[in-house]
């Protein structure tokens, strides 16, 4: 396992009001914020995305984003990526931007590979550092072996066991808990270890500026 480079949390509107100054003071380095879910609809933009983005930036936290995907085809995945890009317009991110693929467990490996590639390719066409978020076994059962090397991986395995289905070298971020406690946030929060200092490479390559 590589050395942890950054301590990260991930948020959606379910986390409620967040005091990002306190979050930063607690030792958190960055936050990955949900843009929304599915295809374009005003009702499917995360209602706290704008507030979280502004608050995290003002507090000096590194910021990334993720979009919860319901796609069943590559064409639908492209529409979801376009929706994510629309939500991110005018913003910049120091951490990768991810497609969150959890709802595709019944689809074939071929279909899943096509959807993930379509989503990430659409983001990359907009000069994003694109990545894949999912649970550990999804990478093994639903994606080809080369995909974790093609796109950065954010892998969930919350039993406090490091992911086993993705090579340690390919785990950019490990989501290790859904029940973390962080100063400035009421209730539980998702906790993540980041093993790569993404901001330097993203800034150097001029990516994630929408």
Protein Blocks (a to p, Z undefined) as FASTA:
>chain_A
ZZdfbdcddddfknopadfklmmmnopabdcddfbgcjddfklgcfklmmmmmmmmmnop
acddddddfbfbfklmmmmmmmmmmmmgoiacfbdcddddfklmmpcfklmmmmmmmmmm
mmmmnopacdddddfklmmmmpcfklmmmpccddddfkopacfkbcfklmmbacfbfkbc
cehiacjddddddfbdfklmmmmnopaiZZ
